[in-house]
């Protein structure tokens, strides 16, 4: 008889465990319940994003299990999720001199919803907005005591031409008009009032974006991009989903997944140069990831510390000048 495929054998094993759990003594059943429920839940996950969702759920359940009460102890208060509600692993942080103008630009050009505006720790404006399904942080202003760090963003929309026109109407400058690319995307590029570059895209083979991507994604153009991929793999456990090199070994395009977010990447060149970027990254254990990033060659900006806005975070700068604000959410209702 032919051997069953591995996934079918796994399904049968889960079914057997579910049936057996109901007949076990209470003590043994309690130990088995969490594992069986998790297995049953993960079995139903959609296949295109399986790896990312599996990793995220395992990290969250591991964090909760390590903080749970032991026998005889008083049950602890509910655990705060390490990623703040509405956010993902990676949030681009646009730090520019014309911060207020940038905030108005993304609302007019891209329909951004302003969720928060205040003063940041470095003395400039700090704002948070939602574009589609994605969060962005915006900051800066003329009084900022910190470097300005505009960046590149890869945005998926249903109508490239309409969004491109809206961006120009809001004050953006055109880098290239909408065009159908041979790799199956319709794309246009603009530079906004703060110096950020927006790659406005539609996947012509899908509803409007590829599976596993968000509406707004970070796109980096480092010099020596292959080495940056190696750094994020060692520092943050990144997984490279696509990697295309030219005959000289130079990176043309890559998609790198960190947690439940994707970062696009390609070698820096004109008119798309390396722009050191600020990246707010949520992880289950900020101290462990901070130590790992420093061990991988990152330079400490500041060690992990509890912040008044409800996150514990530490800062690391990589070789390319990117600032990684590694964070774990520890307290609700602080913003």
N, C-alpha and C positions, 0 to 999 in steps of 0.2 A: 504494500500500500504506500502511495506517495506521502511524504512527510508534509504536514500542514505548514503554511507560511508562518513566519515568526509572529506577525501581528495577530493571526487567528489563534495561535496557541496562547498568546497573552490574553486575548479576550476570554477564552475558555477558563484560564486560570483566575481571572477577575470574577467571572460568574460563579466559579466554585467557592471562592473566598466569600462572596456575598451570601451564598446559601449557607455556608458553614458558620458564618458569624452569628446567625440567629439562634444556633443551637449550642453556642459556647457558654461556659460559666461567665457571670458578669465581669469578673476581674480580667480574664483573658480576652473577652470580647471588647472591653474598653481599650486594650492595647492595639487590637486589630482594627478597630473602627476607623481611626484617622487615616491609616494607610489605605484601607479598602475604599473609603469615600473619595480620597484623593485620586486613586487609580481610576475609579469609575468616572470621576469628573474629567480627568485628563483624556480619557478615552474618547470623550465626546467633543473634544476641541476641534475646530476647523483645521484641516490639514495645511493650508498655505502658511499660517502663522504659528504652526505647532511649536517649533523650537523656541520662539520668543516667548510665547505665553506659558509654555512649560517651565522655562527658566524663571520667569517672573513669579509664577505661583509657588514653585518650590522654594524660592528665596523668602517669600512672604510667610509660608507655612513653617519654614525652619526658624525664622525669627520669632514667630508666635510660640512655637513649641519650646524654645529655649527660655522663654520668659514665663511659662505656665507654672502653676503651683505644683509642688510635690505632695505626696500623701501626708495628710495631717496639717497641711498649711492652709492659711486663709486664701481663698481665690483672689487673684490680683484683679485690678481694674482692667477694662478692655484695652488691648494693645493698640497704640496709635499706628496707623499704616505708615510705612517709611517713605512713601511717595505722597505728597500733598494732593488732596482731592482735585481732579481735573488735569493734573500734570502727568507727564511720562518721564522716562529715565532722563532724556536729554531735552533741555529747553535752551534755545539760542538766546543770548543776552546781548542786545544791541546797545552799545555805549557810544554815544556821539555828542558832539558839541551842540547841535541843533535838536536837542531831545524833544522839546515841546512841539516843534514843527514836525518831527518824525512821527510823534504820536498822532497828530492830526492827519498826517499823510496816510498812515496805514488804515485809519478809519475811513477816509474819503476814497482811497484807491482800492482797498481790499475788503471793505466792510468790517474791519476789526471792531470787536466789542471791548470797550475799556472796562476792566474789572477792578482795578486798584490804581491809585496815584498817591504818592507821598514823597518823602525825602529819604534818600539812601544814606548808608553809613559813611560814605565818602563825601557827603555834602551836596550831591546832585539830586536830580529828580530820579525816582524809581517808579515805573509803571508796569502793569501786567495787562495784557490784552489776549483775546482769543480770536484766531482767524480760522474759520471752519472748525476742524476738530483739534486744533493745535494751539498751545500756549506760547507766547513770546514775552520776554522781559525787555523793557526799554529803559535806558537810563542815560545820565550825563547832564549836559548843560554847561554854560560858560564858567561856573564856579566849581566844577568838579575837580577834586584832588586825586585824580586817578587817570590812567591813559585812556584815550578814546579808542574804541575797538569796533569799527564797523565790520561787517562780514558779508558772506554770500548765502543766499537762501534759495532752496529748490521748492517751489510751490506748485501744487497740482490744482487745476481748476477745470471747470466744464467748458468754459468759453475763453480761450486764450486771447482772441482778438478783442473781446469786450473788456477784459481785465487789463490788457496792455493799453488800450485807449483810456481807460479810467486812471491808470497810473500816470500816463503822460498829462492828463487833465489835472491831476493833483500836484504836478510839479516835477515828475521824474524826467530823467534824460534817457533817450533811447540808446541802447547798445546794438541791438539788432531787432528788426520787426518780426512779426510772426512768420514762421516758415515750417513746412513739413520736413522732418528729418528722415534720413534713410533707415534709422533704427526704430521708427514707428512712433515718434512723438511729434506733436506740433509744439513749437517753442518760440518764445520771445524773451529778450533780456532788457531790463532797465536798471538805472542807478537812481536811488531815491535821494531825498534832500539831505540825508545824513551820510551818504557815501556807501550805503549797503547796495549790493547787487542782488536782483531778484530774477531767478530763472523761472519764468512763467510757463508751465508745461501742461500738456494733456497727453495721456497714453491713449493712442488711437485704437488700440486693440482691447481696451478695457472700458469700464464706465467713465473714468477720467483719470484714474491713478492706478499704479501697479499694486497688487496684493502685498500687504506688509508695510506699505509706505503710509506716512501721515500727510495731511494737506500741506503742512509746512515742515521742511526738513533742512537741517544744516548742510552746507556744501563747503568743503575746505579745498584750498588750492596751495598746499605747502610746496616749498622747494625741497625735493627729496621725499615725495609723497609715500614711496614704498616704505621708507624708514618710519614715517609717522604711523602707518598701518601696523608695523611691528610693535611700536610703542603702545598703541591703544590695546593691542592684543595682550601684551604682557601686563600693562598697568590696570586695565579695566575688564579683561576677559572678553574683548570684542571678538566677533565672528565675521570673517570676510565672506560675503554672499556673492559678490561679483568682483572680478579683478581683470582688467584688460590692459596689456602692455603693448607698446609699439616695438618694432624690431630692435631698438637700442636698449630696451628694458625700462623705458620711461612710462610711468603710469598715465594712461589715457583717461580711464574712468574706473571707479570702484564704488561698491556699496558695502558699508561696514555697519553691522548691527551691534549696538550696545544696549542690553536689556530689551525694552520694547520700542526702541527708537533706531532709525537708520541715519547714518551720516554719509552723504555723497563725497567723493574725493577725486581730484585729478591734479596732475602736476601744474604748479603755478606758471603762468606765462601771460603776456599781454594779449588782450585787455583784461585778463583774469589773474591778477597777481596774488601772491601770498598776502593775506590780511590776518594778522594775529587776532584771534577771536575769543570772546568770553562765553563760556559754556557752563550752564548750571545743570549739574548732574545729580539725580536722586539715586541712592543705593541703600540697601538694608543696613549696612555697617560702615559708616563713614570712616571710623578709625582704621579698620582693616584695609579699606580701599585706598585711603590716603597713604598708609605705610607702603602698600604695594606699588603705588604710583611713584613714590620717592625712590623705592628700590629699583624701579624700572628706568630711572634716570631723570625723573621730574624734579624740579627745584621748588622747595617749599615757599609759598607765599605767606602762609600762616598755618599753625597747627589746628586740628579740630577743636572747636569750642561751641558751647551752647549759645545760641543767639536769641535776642529778645523777640524776634519775629516767629519763633516756634520751630526753627531748624537747628540742628547741630551741623556745622560745616567746617571744612578746612580747604585751603587753596593750594594748588600746584600749578606751576608753569612748565610747559614742555619746551623742548629744544627750539620749536618754531615760534615761540612767544604766545601760544594759546594759554589762556587762563581757565583752569578746570576748577569750578567751585563744587567740590564733592560734598554732598549733603544727605542727611537723614532727617525726616520730619519727626519731631519728638513731642510736639504739643499742639493741640487743636485750638483754633480761635485766636491765634496771636497776631495775625495780619490786620 
